[in-house]
Amino acid sequence: MKIKDGFVLRTICGQNVISGEGLSQVNFSKLISLNDTAAYLWKEVQDKEFDASTLCALLLDQYDVTEEVALKDSEALIAKWLEMGLLEG
């Protein structure tokens, strides 16, 4: 899967937020706040194909976490991003 075109991660007042830009996101009327870990993952996979194992590997490289926890968290994050309509594929 891949992040849909038109969604941009920005830092606003010290907060990581995703906003929709361009005509394809005209109905996107909210900002989504990300914690630092989610923002790190977003930046790493932006414009790339990825899955839960990709995010898991990134978490394992960056944080002191078990593979089981990293995979579970990666799957949950992807599910949330899908629910919000941020991903395609």
N, C-alpha and C positions, 0 to 999 in steps of 0.2 A: 504494500500500500504506500501511499504518498500523501503529503500535505496538499490540500487543494490550492490551486492558484488563487491569489488575491488575499490570502491571509498573511499578515505581517506581525512579527514579534517586535514590540517596542518597549522602551523603558520610559514610563511616565510617572513623575514624582517618586522615583525610586522603586516603582512596582513594574514587574514584567507583565505586559498585557498583549493579547492578540487582538488585532482589529482587522476588519474586512475592508479592502480597498478595491476600487474599480467597479465597473458596471456589473460584473457577475456577482458581486457581494452587496448589491443595492438593498436587499432585504435584511441584511445582517445588521441589526440595530443594537448590538451590545458589545461590550468589551469582556474578554475572558482573562482573568488574572491567573498567572502561573507562579508557582514557587520557584526558587532558584534551580532546583533539580529538574523540574519539568521544562524550564526555559533552556537549561543546558541541553537536554535531550532534543528539544525542538530545533535549536541551532545546529546540532550535529546531523540531524536527518533532513533538514530543509532542502528541498530540490533533489532528494534521493529516495529510492525505493527502500522500504524497511519493514520489519516485522518485530514481534516481541523478542525474538532472539537477538536482533540487532540492538534494541534498547537495553536488553539484559547485559550484553557485552560492554556497552558504554557505561552502564552503572558499575559493573565489576571493575572496569579500568579506573573509574573516577572515585569510587567510594568503598569503604570498608564494610561490605555487605555480603551475605551468602548468596550463592547462585539461586537457591530456592526463593529467597525473598526478592531478589532482583527480577527474576522471571515473573513472579506473582505481581509485583508492582508494575512491571512493563505491560503485562496483559491488562491490568486494571486501567492504566493510563490510556492505552489504545482503545479500550472499550469506551471510556469517557470521551475521548476525542471523536470517535465514531458517532456517539450519541449527540454530540454538539454539531456534527456535520462538518468537521474540520478536515476529514480524510477522504480520499478516494481510492478505489481499488480494492 
